[in-house]
């Protein structure tokens, strides 16, 4: 209440002292700060923007030279009653404003978050600095924290169904490049989602729409993008296949891990195996797969033989799994590989008689052996147990066959 | 029960060398089973915990180390059989009632034993080795040969690929894993019960550790051998006293450890096998 009261008293005072002398002059910043340059005495709950302007901060902001009334254009004189309108940034920033009007963030109105939308990201309206200034909330190194105010807030995520991805991003290879290495070139939110025109990944015009992802990632990873389009996956995408995997299918969206680490290297089930289920299952039956399942990147994983971004079918002579290249592919790990060695089946299926009859019959034999031994001795053991249990409980002289007491 | 002081007289059944060899077999088999099952069921949380705890390289190293030691033990045993059976002319270990080599009588014993299980006849009179002991022996013998050869094939795959096609390693891994599973379950369930856990022997038959069994046991459990020893005046030379207390305690500790580790392995492998199947 104090603020409201002092505002009114101030208005009256200023009006009495100077109204007659200055009524015809346009307002200057100096005039405005007569009232607006005092520190607030209590938190202002009612106004989204502080009534009190740090004049020094404002002078150093990008808008400093413009004074107050370019933005607050409806304030012609004081006292300015009724209350001035919200500032319309789009008067000058029409391009970003148009982009923003198409973005998912216009949903703010529907959510009754009544803040002027621009300020949510750009911060204090009287202290807006260029995005290249480290003090800016949209400076690349600050941007994830700015977006994370909503997209890292579990309550908001739950209430409005928005993506809670800050923690995933900050724990990713891109997040580390930004937080640990301090790289301005590290991908942050806007690198993939755009700045003002953030649209749903379901929108075909979105940078994060499925078929646009290779180009989006390729804006930094250009070499990988070229390799990807050389391989079967990229070719299938180009041919219009909706099932063709794109970068994010293997690397995930926000939680992109450093690929050299064992946790990433030993997860073929969540990368290639997501689509190639049968190939994954048969791989897991090999020693390669067993070692990998233990979380150790010491035996061949999918990409050790197939490559990663340029994956080619065995019919392509350039493929690492083309028959004529297998000796050198296997030879990456195994010394002394011969032509006979490469008839090893890296995806064996003992249930598939056509693939390898010897393996099939070996599996049948082993299953029958196990079944036979345990059926016979299981029965034998149970009958024996019943018989001796009975002897023991009847205190027979025949029990326990002379065991020393 | 016999009138003569039955529980004080003991007879040697196994030589010191045989007992040491079985001791090595216990330790090595436990080591091979624990490390091998970790690889066989590598997609289970317990296998990953073992691998994380001691390191994958350690798991593989111990598996191969134990394999080499067991190969040595196996060859030593073959040399011993060859030396005693052929060079020293102890042909009774190669055939006849004292031998581990199966003979038709074993089938008759099995038939009569099952009849006894079903209250249909008297308990059969066994010789030095019963049919289930022979099965134990030959199962391990066959198992060591098969698992050993297939294991070395996987270990030295490029070398063996000179003699067998590369897909032979697929077969080798399959056989190695299944035969290993068979061995683990057989030893830790069937062998443990037949030899140690059945009510007459519970909690363990210490004969393989102490090397000796009581006169009562010999007379009741292996009457044919006993009668043959009496007839050939062989009892005096193998007579001994009761095993010392420390040896019995030692046997108890070994048994608790082996049965404990064995049952844990049986539990985790059975659950993993049936969860995966």
Contacts between the chains, C-beta under 8 A, distances in Angstrom:
chain1	res1	chain2	res2	distance
A	284	B	43	6.7
A	285	B	174	8.0
A	286	B	170	7.5
A	286	B	173	6.8
A	287	B	39	7.8
A	287	B	154	6.3
A	287	B	173	5.8
A	289	B	42	8.0
A	290	B	39	5.2
A	290	B	40	7.3
A	290	B	42	4.3
A	291	B	39	7.6
A	291	B	42	7.1
A	291	B	56	6.9
A	293	B	42	4.0
A	293	B	43	4.4
A	293	B	47	7.7
A	293	B	48	7.7
A	294	B	38	7.6
A	294	B	39	7.7
A	294	B	42	4.7
A	294	B	47	6.5
A	294	B	48	5.8
A	294	B	51	4.2
A	294	B	56	5.4
A	294	B	59	7.9
A	295	B	48	5.9
A	295	B	51	6.8
A	295	B	52	7.1
A	295	B	56	7.9
A	296	B	51	6.8
A	296	B	56	4.1
A	298	B	56	6.8
A	298	B	57	7.9
A	334	B	157	6.7
A	334	B	158	5.2
A	335	B	158	6.4
A	336	B	158	4.1
A	336	B	159	6.9
A	337	B	158	5.6
A	337	B	161	7.8
A	338	B	158	6.9
A	338	B	161	5.7
A	338	B	162	6.3
A	340	B	161	4.9
A	340	B	162	6.6
A	340	B	164	7.7
A	340	B	165	5.6
A	340	B	166	5.9
A	341	B	157	7.0
A	341	B	158	5.5
A	341	B	161	3.7
A	341	B	166	4.6
A	342	B	166	5.7
A	343	B	165	4.6
A	343	B	166	3.9
A	343	B	167	5.2
A	344	B	157	7.4
A	344	B	161	7.5
A	344	B	166	3.4
A	344	B	167	5.8
A	344	B	169	5.3
A	344	B	170	6.5
A	345	B	166	7.7
A	345	B	167	5.1
A	345	B	170	5.1
A	348	B	167	7.6
A	348	B	170	4.4
A	348	B	174	7.6
A	350	B	174	6.1
A	356	B	167	5.7
A	356	B	170	6.9
A	358	B	167	7.0
A	358	B	171	5.9
A	359	B	167	6.7
A	359	B	170	5.3
A	359	B	171	5.5
A	359	B	174	6.5
A	362	B	171	4.9
A	362	B	174	5.7
A	362	B	175	6.0
A	363	B	174	6.0
A	363	B	178	7.8
A	366	B	174	6.8
A	366	B	175	6.3
A	366	B	178	3.9
A	366	B	179	7.0
A	366	B	182	7.9
A	367	B	178	7.6
A	369	B	178	7.7
A	369	B	182	6.7
A	370	B	178	6.6
A	370	B	181	7.1
A	370	B	182	5.3
A	373	B	139	7.9
A	373	B	182	6.4
A	373	B	186	6.5
A	374	B	185	6.8
A	374	B	186	7.9
A	374	B	190	8.0
A	377	B	186	7.4
A	377	B	190	4.6
A	380	B	114	7.5
A	380	B	117	8.0
A	380	B	132	7.7
A	381	B	189	7.7
A	381	B	190	6.2
A	381	B	193	5.2
A	381	B	194	7.1
A	383	B	114	6.9
A	383	B	117	3.9
A	383	B	118	7.0
A	384	B	117	5.9
A	384	B	193	7.9
A	384	B	194	7.8
A	384	B	198	6.3
A	385	B	193	7.4
A	385	B	198	6.6
A	385	B	199	7.6
A	386	B	117	7.3
A	387	B	116	6.7
A	387	B	117	4.7
A	387	B	119	7.6
A	388	B	198	5.6
A	388	B	199	4.5
A	388	B	200	5.9
A	389	B	199	5.9
A	391	B	199	7.6
A	392	B	199	4.7
A	392	B	200	7.9
A	397	B	1	6.9
A	398	B	123	7.4
A	398	B	220	8.0
A	399	B	199	7.5
A	399	B	200	6.5
A	400	B	199	7.1
A	400	B	200	4.3
A	400	B	201	7.7
A	401	B	200	5.3
A	401	B	216	7.3
A	401	B	217	6.4
A	401	B	220	4.1
A	401	B	221	5.5
A	402	B	1	7.6
A	402	B	6	6.6
A	402	B	214	6.0
A	402	B	215	7.4
A	402	B	216	2.3
A	402	B	217	4.8
A	402	B	218	7.9
A	402	B	219	6.5
A	402	B	220	4.5
A	402	B	221	7.4
A	403	B	200	6.3
A	403	B	201	7.3
A	403	B	214	7.5
A	403	B	216	7.4
A	403	B	217	6.6
A	404	B	7	4.8
A	404	B	214	4.9
A	404	B	216	7.3
A	404	B	217	7.9
A	404	B	242	7.2
A	405	B	7	6.5
